């Protein structure tokens, strides 16, 4: 007796294929959603958020690997130029990453729905090609959507593609606008702090040029600058990686010089009004604290300088004719104030490898003669010359 024939099943593993397609579609949806969320948080949300952001990991891990390699370059100018390329390159990398992630994510979705496309994509990369033409609104027409759901997803991909490019272009304008405002103040203050910036030099120059009465206005301008830096750089952390276009200058060094100058006014220089110095010191420490918290920097509660360095600075201030408090008392008070910000500020400066400055950053890169730089002053003659001591 002949065996009974089993009924023919043209798709014996149809449920397996459908399950796999479902998983692929879900993976594509996750990739698209994560990318859109990353763009939204990085470009639109005006404050740092703790949600998963791939761009933040790319920025930080990229810097952690690239910066040590560039630091091996011995020529200081070439090293600074290479470090200056990182932020613009990072912007382009993020745009490419976002677009590529959207293309790959929609490619997975269209591959899972390949039976609703004509001609049917033969593999994942063919579906990714269709996703790319939809996202970039090329519309070659060699593959078309035949159902309502695939047409809707195609329109969604096109809208996200156009939206991503539009948002990133607006983002670039905001980035460069904030960068120019930040650097304009750094350049303006360069003639007051010197290069590299120095809090001691800042006070000496004002004293020797009889400009101490302008300090309150300078500190008010600095308050506005610090507030703008705090607002823009926390909203768009990529700004932190943009370096100054001028030699031996950095916004972190300028901030440190302002903090040191205000600390000296509060503890060492014998002046009647210390209100502006207190305000700039508090706001500057607030900025250092916020950035330290965001990047996870930790620093010891130490002044960050030696007693001998303070004695040298004390001598410069005294030579400039500034009225000073007792040196031992001033050192004790100054060390206590500076210990509140020196640790995280120096960690911040070393991490971003700023040009070394007096008391700030990696001072081992300074030439020996510049460990404690003498203030650079302009010649003063005629009626502006200070009276000679008896």
C-alpha positions as CSV (number, residue, x, y, z in Angstrom):
1,X,0.0,0.0,0.0
2,X,1.5,3.3,-1.1
3,X,2.1,5.8,1.7
4,X,-0.3,8.7,1.9
5,X,1.1,11.9,0.4
6,X,1.5,14.8,2.9
7,X,-0.2,18.1,1.9
8,X,2.2,20.3,0.1
9,X,3.2,23.4,2.2
10,X,4.9,26.1,0.1
11,X,6.1,28.0,3.1
12,X,6.8,25.6,5.9
13,X,8.7,28.2,8.0
14,X,6.5,31.2,7.3
15,X,6.0,31.9,11.0
16,X,9.8,31.9,11.5
17,X,10.3,34.4,8.7
18,X,7.5,36.6,10.0
19,X,9.1,36.5,13.5
20,X,12.5,37.5,12.2
21,X,11.0,40.3,10.1
22,X,9.2,41.6,13.2
23,X,12.5,41.6,15.2
24,X,14.3,43.4,12.3
25,X,11.5,46.0,12.1
26,X,11.6,46.6,15.9
27,X,15.4,47.0,15.7
28,X,15.0,49.6,12.9
29,X,12.4,51.4,14.9
30,X,14.7,51.5,18.0
31,X,17.6,52.9,15.9
32,X,15.4,55.6,14.3
33,X,13.9,56.6,17.6
34,X,17.3,56.7,19.3
35,X,18.7,58.9,16.5
36,X,15.8,61.3,16.5
37,X,16.0,61.5,20.3
38,X,19.7,62.2,20.1
39,X,19.2,65.0,17.5
40,X,16.4,66.5,19.6
41,X,18.5,66.5,22.8
42,X,21.7,67.7,21.2
43,X,20.2,70.5,19.1
44,X,16.8,71.6,20.4
45,X,16.7,70.9,24.2
46,X,18.4,74.0,25.8
47,X,19.9,72.2,28.7
48,X,21.8,69.0,29.3
49,X,19.7,65.9,29.9
50,X,20.6,62.5,31.3
51,X,18.8,60.4,28.6
52,X,20.9,58.2,26.4
53,X,22.8,60.3,23.9
54,X,25.1,58.5,21.4
55,X,26.6,61.9,20.3
56,X,27.8,62.6,23.8
57,X,29.6,59.3,24.0
58,X,31.2,60.0,20.5
59,X,32.3,63.4,21.6
60,X,33.9,62.3,24.9
61,X,35.4,59.0,23.8
62,X,36.7,60.6,20.6
63,X,38.5,63.3,22.6
64,X,39.8,60.8,25.1
65,X,41.5,58.8,22.3
66,X,42.4,61.7,19.9
67,X,43.8,64.3,22.4
68,X,46.5,62.0,23.9
69,X,47.7,61.1,20.4
70,X,47.9,64.8,19.3
71,X,49.6,65.6,22.6
72,X,52.6,63.6,21.5
73,X,53.3,66.2,18.8
74,X,56.3,68.2,20.1
75,X,55.8,71.4,18.1
76,X,53.4,73.5,20.1
77,X,51.9,75.4,17.2
78,X,51.3,72.3,15.2
79,X,49.8,70.5,18.3
80,X,47.4,73.4,18.9
81,X,46.4,73.5,15.2
82,X,45.6,69.7,15.3
83,X,43.6,70.1,18.5
84,X,41.7,72.9,16.9
85,X,40.5,70.6,14.1
86,X,38.7,68.3,16.5
87,X,35.5,70.3,17.1
88,X,34.8,71.1,13.4
89,X,35.5,67.5,12.5
90,X,33.2,66.3,15.3
91,X,30.4,68.4,13.9
92,X,30.7,66.8,10.5
93,X,31.0,63.4,12.1
94,X,27.8,63.8,14.1
95,X,25.9,64.9,11.1
96,X,27.1,61.9,9.1
97,X,26.4,59.6,12.1
98,X,22.8,60.8,12.4
99,X,22.1,60.5,8.7
100,X,23.7,57.1,8.5
101,X,21.8,55.8,11.5
102,X,18.5,57.0,10.1
103,X,19.3,55.3,6.7
104,X,20.2,52.0,8.4
105,X,17.2,52.2,10.7
106,X,14.7,52.8,8.0
107,X,16.6,50.2,5.9
108,X,15.8,47.6,8.5
109,X,12.1,48.7,8.6
110,X,11.8,48.5,4.8
111,X,13.6,45.2,4.6
112,X,11.0,43.8,7.1
113,X,8.3,45.1,4.8
114,X,10.0,44.1,1.6
115,X,7.0,42.2,0.3
116,X,5.2,45.5,0.1
117,X,7.8,47.1,-2.2
118,X,8.1,46.6,-5.9
119,X,10.4,45.3,-7.1
120,X,11.0,43.4,-3.9
121,X,14.5,44.2,-2.5
122,X,16.7,41.1,-2.7
123,X,18.5,41.8,0.6
124,X,19.0,44.3,3.4
125,X,21.3,46.6,1.5
126,X,18.8,46.9,-1.4
127,X,16.2,48.0,1.2
128,X,18.8,50.4,2.7
129,X,19.3,51.9,-0.7
130,X,15.6,52.6,-0.9
131,X,15.6,54.1,2.6
132,X,18.5,56.4,1.6
133,X,16.7,57.6,-1.5
134,X,13.6,58.3,0.6
135,X,15.5,60.0,3.4
136,X,17.5,62.2,1.0
137,X,14.4,62.8,-1.2
138,X,16.2,61.6,-4.3
139,X,13.2,59.7,-5.6
140,X,14.8,57.6,-8.4
141,X,11.6,55.5,-8.7
142,X,13.4,52.2,-9.3
143,X,11.7,50.9,-6.1
144,X,8.3,52.0,-5.1
145,X,6.0,51.5,-2.1
146,X,2.8,49.6,-2.9
147,X,0.8,49.8,0.3
148,X,-0.3,52.5,2.6
149,X,2.1,51.7,5.5
150,X,5.2,51.6,3.3
151,X,4.2,54.9,1.6
152,X,3.6,56.5,5.0
153,X,7.0,55.3,6.3
154,X,8.6,56.6,3.1
155,X,7.1,60.0,3.7
156,X,8.2,59.9,7.3
157,X,11.8,59.1,6.2
158,X,11.8,62.1,3.8
159,X,10.4,64.4,6.5
160,X,13.0,63.3,9.0
161,X,15.8,63.7,6.5
162,X,14.8,67.2,5.6
163,X,14.2,68.1,9.2
164,X,17.5,66.7,10.4
165,X,19.4,68.8,7.8
166,X,17.4,72.0,8.6
167,X,17.9,71.6,12.3
168,X,21.6,71.0,12.0
169,X,22.1,74.0,9.8
170,X,20.3,76.2,12.4
171,X,22.4,74.5,15.0
172,X,25.6,75.5,13.2
173,X,24.5,79.1,13.2
174,X,23.9,79.0,16.9
175,X,27.2,77.3,17.6
176,X,29.3,79.7,15.6
177,X,27.4,82.7,17.0
178,X,28.1,81.6,20.6
179,X,31.7,80.9,19.7
180,X,32.3,84.3,18.3
181,X,30.8,86.1,21.3
182,X,32.9,84.0,23.6
183,X,36.1,84.6,21.7
184,X,35.4,88.4,21.3
185,X,35.6,88.8,25.1
186,X,38.7,86.6,25.3
187,X,40.5,88.8,22.8
188,X,39.3,92.0,24.5
189,X,40.6,90.8,27.8
190,X,43.9,89.6,26.4
191,X,45.4,93.1,26.7
192,X,44.4,93.1,30.4
193,X,45.4,89.6,31.4
194,X,48.3,89.1,29.1
195,X,49.0,85.9,27.1
196,X,48.9,83.4,28.6
197,X,46.2,84.9,30.8
198,X,47.3,85.7,34.4
199,X,45.3,87.0,37.3
200,X,48.4,88.6,38.8
201,X,49.2,90.3,35.5
202,X,45.6,91.5,35.2
203,X,45.9,93.4,38.5
204,X,49.4,94.7,37.8
205,X,48.5,96.1,34.5
206,X,45.5,97.9,35.9
207,X,47.6,99.3,38.7
208,X,50.5,100.5,36.5
209,X,48.2,102.1,34.0
210,X,46.0,103.7,36.7
211,X,42.9,101.8,35.6
212,X,41.9,100.3,38.9
213,X,38.7,102.4,38.8
214,X,37.7,100.5,35.6
215,X,37.7,97.1,37.4
216,X,34.0,97.2,38.5
217,X,32.9,97.7,34.9
218,X,35.3,95.0,33.6
219,X,34.0,92.6,36.2
220,X,30.4,93.4,35.2
221,X,31.2,92.6,31.6
222,X,32.9,89.4,32.7
223,X,29.8,88.4,34.7
224,X,27.7,88.7,31.5
225,X,30.4,86.7,29.6
226,X,30.5,83.9,32.2
227,X,26.7,83.8,32.3
228,X,26.5,83.4,28.5
229,X,29.3,80.8,28.5
230,X,27.5,78.8,31.2
231,X,24.2,79.0,29.3
232,X,25.4,78.2,25.8
233,X,28.1,75.7,26.6
234,X,25.9,73.6,28.9
235,X,23.2,73.6,26.3
236,X,25.6,72.8,23.5
237,X,28.6,71.0,25.1
238,X,30.3,70.7,21.7
239,X,31.3,74.4,22.1
240,X,33.7,73.4,24.8
241,X,35.9,71.6,22.3
242,X,36.2,74.7,20.1
243,X,39.6,76.3,20.8
244,X,40.6,79.9,20.6
245,X,42.0,81.1,17.3
246,X,44.7,83.2,19.0
247,X,48.1,81.9,20.3
248,X,48.4,81.1,24.0
249,X,44.7,82.0,24.7
250,X,41.8,79.9,25.9
251,X,38.5,80.7,27.4
252,X,39.3,78.4,30.3
253,X,42.5,80.2,31.0
254,X,40.7,83.5,30.8
255,X,38.1,82.3,33.3
256,X,40.9,81.1,35.6
257,X,42.6,84.5,35.4
258,X,39.4,86.3,36.4
259,X,38.9,83.9,39.3
260,X,42.5,84.4,40.5
261,X,42.3,88.2,40.1
262,X,39.1,88.4,42.0
263,X,40.5,86.1,44.7
264,X,43.5,88.3,45.1
265,X,41.3,91.4,45.4
266,X,39.3,89.6,48.1
267,X,42.2,88.4,50.2
268,X,45.4,90.2,49.3
269,X,44.9,93.6,47.9
270,X,43.7,96.1,50.5
271,X,40.7,97.8,48.7
272,X,37.5,99.2,50.2
273,X,34.9,97.9,47.7
274,X,35.0,94.2,47.0
275,X,31.5,93.7,45.8
276,X,32.2,93.2,42.1
277,X,35.1,90.9,42.9
278,X,32.8,88.8,45.1
279,X,30.1,88.6,42.4
280,X,32.6,87.5,39.7
281,X,34.2,85.0,42.0
282,X,30.9,83.4,43.0
283,X,29.7,83.2,39.4
284,X,33.0,81.8,38.1
285,X,33.0,79.1,40.8
286,X,29.4,78.3,39.8
287,X,30.5,77.7,36.2
288,X,33.4,75.6,37.3
289,X,31.1,73.5,39.5
290,X,28.5,73.0,36.8
291,X,31.0,71.9,34.2
292,X,32.8,69.7,36.7
293,X,29.5,68.0,37.6
294,X,28.6,67.5,33.9
295,X,32.0,66.0,32.9
296,X,32.6,64.2,36.2
297,X,35.7,66.1,37.1
298,X,37.0,65.8,40.6
299,X,39.8,67.8,42.2
300,X,41.4,68.0,45.6
301,X,40.6,71.0,47.8
302,X,44.0,72.5,47.5
303,X,45.1,76.0,46.4
304,X,47.0,74.5,43.5
305,X,50.1,76.7,43.9
306,X,53.1,76.8,46.3
307,X,53.8,79.3,49.0
308,X,56.8,80.5,47.0
309,X,54.7,81.2,43.9
310,X,52.3,83.3,46.0
311,X,55.3,85.2,47.5
312,X,56.5,86.1,43.9
313,X,53.0,87.2,43.0
314,X,52.8,89.3,46.2
315,X,56.0,91.0,45.2
316,X,54.7,91.9,41.7
317,X,51.6,93.4,43.2
318,X,53.6,95.3,45.8
319,X,56.0,96.6,43.1
320,X,53.0,97.8,41.1
321,X,52.1,100.1,44.0
322,X,49.0,98.2,45.2
323,X,48.1,98.5,48.9
324,X,48.4,94.9,50.3
325,X,47.4,93.1,53.5
326,X,49.9,91.2,55.6
327,X,51.5,88.5,53.5
328,X,51.0,85.6,55.8
329,X,47.3,86.5,56.4
330,X,46.8,87.1,52.7
331,X,48.3,83.7,51.8
332,X,46.1,81.9,54.3
333,X,42.9,83.6,53.0
334,X,43.9,83.3,49.4
335,X,44.7,79.6,49.7
336,X,41.3,79.0,51.3
337,X,39.5,80.8,48.5
338,X,41.4,79.3,45.7
339,X,41.0,75.8,47.1
340,X,37.3,76.1,46.4
341,X,37.8,76.1,42.6
342,X,41.5,75.3,41.8
343,X,41.1,71.5,41.8
344,X,38.2,71.1,39.3
345,X,39.4,74.1,37.2
346,X,42.9,72.5,36.8
347,X,41.3,69.1,36.0
348,X,39.1,70.9,33.4
349,X,42.1,72.6,31.9
350,X,44.2,69.5,31.8
351,X,41.4,67.4,30.2
352,X,41.0,69.9,27.4
353,X,44.7,70.5,27.1
354,X,44.5,74.3,27.1
355,X,47.7,76.3,26.5
356,X,49.5,76.4,29.8
357,X,49.0,79.6,31.9
358,X,50.1,80.9,35.2
359,X,48.6,78.7,38.0
360,X,46.2,77.0,35.5
361,X,46.5,73.8,33.5
362,X,49.6,71.7,32.8
363,X,52.3,74.1,33.6
364,X,55.0,71.5,32.9
365,X,54.7,72.6,29.3
366,X,55.8,76.1,30.1
367,X,59.4,77.1,29.5
368,X,61.4,77.3,32.8
369,X,61.7,81.1,32.6
370,X,57.9,81.4,32.4
371,X,56.8,79.4,35.4
372,X,56.1,82.7,37.2
373,X,55.8,85.2,34.3
374,X,56.7,88.8,35.0
375,X,53.8,91.1,34.0
376,X,54.1,92.7,30.6
377,X,53.4,96.4,30.8
378,X,53.3,99.2,28.3
379,X,55.6,102.2,28.8
380,X,53.9,105.1,30.6
381,X,55.3,108.5,30.2
382,X,54.4,112.2,30.7
383,X,51.5,113.1,32.9
384,X,50.4,109.4,33.2
385,X,53.7,108.3,34.8
386,X,53.4,107.2,38.4
387,X,55.1,109.4,41.1
388,X,58.6,108.4,42.1
389,X,59.0,107.1,45.6
390,X,61.1,109.1,48.0
